[in-house]
Amino acid sequence: MTDEYVIVLTTLPADADAEAFAAALVGDRLAACINVLPPMQSVYRWDGKIERDTERQVVMKTARERVAHLWERVRELHPYDVPEFVVLPVADGNDAYLRWIADSTAPDRAGF
């Protein structure tokens, strides 16, 4: 049962409206819960240079079957040209919590 659930990571610029981003994805039933972590320093290579920016880590809990739709919506909402989108499998967990993820991300009657 646990292989049906995933944790998805992305980052947003620290000055982005991360709460609106999270609310849109949860509202669309693409994630059951999204955690927006405090600002952090990111160091990365971009266009051949070492860059430094202040970002926020965004942690999304969802059902594996919703990942493609989640990725589509993240691309629509995300300000970066190449947003982080890393999907991590859930190896084990509280059955009641995992059922809650399933219930919270089940498509509504409109099919979304």
C-alpha positions in Angstrom: 0.0 0.0 0.0 2.8 2.5 0.8 4.1 2.4 -2.8 1.0 4.3 -3.8 2.2 7.4 -2.0 5.0 9.8 -2.6 6.7 12.9 -1.3 7.4 15.6 -3.9 9.9 18.3 -3.4 10.3 21.7 -5.1 11.7 25.1 -4.2 10.3 28.6 -4.6 12.1 31.9 -4.4 11.8 33.2 -0.8 9.7 36.2 -2.0 7.2 34.0 -3.9 3.7 33.6 -2.5 4.3 30.1 -1.3 1.1 30.0 0.6 -1.0 30.7 -2.5 1.1 28.1 -4.4 0.3 25.5 -1.8 -3.3 26.4 -1.4 -3.8 26.1 -5.2 -2.4 22.6 -5.3 -4.3 21.4 -2.2 -7.4 23.1 -3.5 -7.0 21.2 -6.8 -6.7 17.9 -4.8 -3.2 17.3 -6.2 -1.6 17.2 -2.8 -3.1 16.3 0.6 -0.7 18.5 2.5 2.1 20.9 1.6 4.8 22.1 4.0 6.5 25.4 3.2 9.8 25.6 5.1 11.5 28.8 6.2 13.9 30.6 3.9 17.2 28.9 3.3 20.3 29.6 1.2 20.7 27.6 -2.0 23.9 27.2 -3.8 23.8 25.8 -7.3 25.3 25.8 -10.8 23.3 27.6 -13.5 24.6 28.6 -16.9 28.1 27.6 -16.0 28.2 29.9 -12.9 27.9 29.2 -9.2 24.7 31.0 -8.0 23.4 31.8 -4.5 19.8 32.5 -3.7 17.3 32.5 -0.8 14.6 29.9 -1.4 12.0 28.0 0.4 11.7 24.2 0.3 8.2 23.0 -0.5 7.3 19.4 0.6 4.1 17.9 -1.0 2.4 14.7 0.1 0.3 13.0 -2.6 -0.8 9.8 -4.2 1.5 8.4 -6.9 -1.5 8.5 -9.4 -1.7 12.3 -9.0 2.0 13.0 -9.8 1.5 13.7 -13.5 -1.3 16.2 -12.8 0.7 17.7 -10.0 3.7 18.2 -12.3 1.5 19.8 -14.9 0.0 22.3 -12.4 3.4 23.0 -10.8 4.8 24.0 -14.2 1.8 26.4 -14.7 2.3 28.0 -11.3 6.1 27.9 -10.8 8.1 31.1 -11.5 11.3 29.2 -12.5 12.1 28.0 -16.1 13.4 24.7 -14.7 11.6 24.1 -11.3 12.8 21.3 -9.0 10.4 18.4 -9.1 11.7 15.4 -7.3 9.4 12.5 -6.4 10.4 10.3 -3.5 8.6 7.0 -2.7 7.1 6.4 0.7 8.5 3.2 2.0 6.2 2.9 5.1 3.8 4.9 7.1 0.8 5.2 9.3 -2.0 3.5 7.4 -4.6 6.0 8.6 -2.4 8.9 7.4 -1.9 7.2 4.0 -5.6 6.7 3.7 -6.1 10.3 4.4 -3.7 11.2 1.6 -5.7 9.0 -0.7 -9.0 10.6 0.3 -7.6 14.1 0.1 -6.2 13.6 -3.4 -9.1 11.6 -4.9 -10.4 13.3 -8.0 -13.6 15.2 -7.5 -16.8 14.5 -9.5 -15.5 16.8 -12.2 -12.6 14.4 -12.7 -9.8 16.7 -11.6 
